[in-house]
Amino acid sequence: MFFRMRHFFVLGLFLMVLQSCSEYQKVLKNEDLKAKYDMAEKFYEEKDFKRANRLFEQIAPKYVGKPQGERVMFFLADSYFKRGDYNMAGYQFERFIKSYPKSDKLAEATFLGAKSYYELSPTYSLDQTDTDKALLKLQNFINTYSESEFFAEANAMAQELTRKKEKKAFEILKQYNKLGEFNYDMLKSAIAASDNFISDFPGSIFREDAYFVKVQALTHLAMNSFESLQEERLTEAMEAYQTLKKQYPSTKYEKESAQLLERINRELLKFNTIEESK
């Protein structure tokens, strides 16, 4: 008895789905604008965003300038977002914002547009164009809608993307420093990248690391420079070490930086000895 009832239930459910698909295909192909609108809203409310999206795509151009146009354009953009098509969602939310600058949905559309680019942001090792777009749009939202219900989430996303950019920048300067073992000119890039990193990301968790990489790169550059440049570059390495210790008196690089300092002092002592013998 149980299995028979279960069989009829499954069969009934299948027939309902079949009827729904048939109705959807019928409305999709006819020219009845209201029927498309009503079914699109029905699917949207039922969270069937794929079918809702297709219907909204069809009717959106025909509702431009009409009272329902604002609602249709927002649902079109949001159904793209809910489907995970973040490229189209970002584009459609931008269109909505430009078309309806006084909408009650403006804050939400601005947030979701920014979140679309956040979702597109790739791993830190790849090109960060979408990350930059997302940060720009998130910052615009944060600056404009400080009382919004989405404010905390926007802040958290912006911080996550900033850390991603920090990690990429730090990995680049580390790579320059590593390549400097074989190409001393790359040490100059490592030094410049360290300075830029410290300036661009003052609150970064990698800031101490960047200070140490600068000491390391300057020391190695000095050791492998022409004699006429060595003293000046050793002095710069010493100053970089002093800055590291000033910023981080109990630096986690205490042992490594002390070893570099010893080498710097040993080399500088040679120059002092030469000066004294003159």
Stockholm file with secondary structure:
# STOCKHOLM 1.0

chainA/1-278         MFFRMRHFFVLGLFLMVLQSCSEYQKVLKNEDLKAKYDMAEKFYEEKDFKRANRLFEQIAPKYVGKPQGERVMFFLADSYFKRGDYNMAGYQFERFIKSYPKSDKLAEATFLGAKSYYELSPTYSLDQTDTDKALLKLQNFINTYSESEFFAEANAMAQELTRKKEKKAFEILKQYNKLGEFNYDMLKSAIAASDNFISDFPGSIFREDAYFVKVQALTHLAMNSFESLQEERLTEAMEAYQTLKKQYPSTKYEKESAQLLERINRELLKFNTIEESK
#=GR chainA/1-278 SS CHHHHHHHHHHHHHHHHHHHHHHHHHHHHSCCHHHHHHHHHHHHHTTCHHHHHHHHHHHGGGGTTSTTHHHHHHHHHHHHHHHTCHHHHHHHHHHHHHHCTTCTTHHHHHHHHHHHHHHHCCCTTSCCHHHHHHHHHHHHHHHHCTTSTTHHHHHHHHHHHHHHHHHHHHHHHHHHHHHTTTCTHHHHHHHHHHHHHHHHCTTCTTHHHHHHHHHHHHHHHHHTSCHHHHHHHHHHHHHHHHHHHHHCTTCTTHHHHHHHHHHHHHHHHHHHHHHHHC
#=GC SS_cons         CHHHHHHHHHHHHHHHHHHHHHHHHHHHHSCCHHHHHHHHHHHHHTTCHHHHHHHHHHHGGGGTTSTTHHHHHHHHHHHHHHHTCHHHHHHHHHHHHHHCTTCTTHHHHHHHHHHHHHHHCCCTTSCCHHHHHHHHHHHHHHHHCTTSTTHHHHHHHHHHHHHHHHHHHHHHHHHHHHHTTTCTHHHHHHHHHHHHHHHHCTTCTTHHHHHHHHHHHHHHHHHTSCHHHHHHHHHHHHHHHHHHHHHCTTCTTHHHHHHHHHHHHHHHHHHHHHHHHC
//
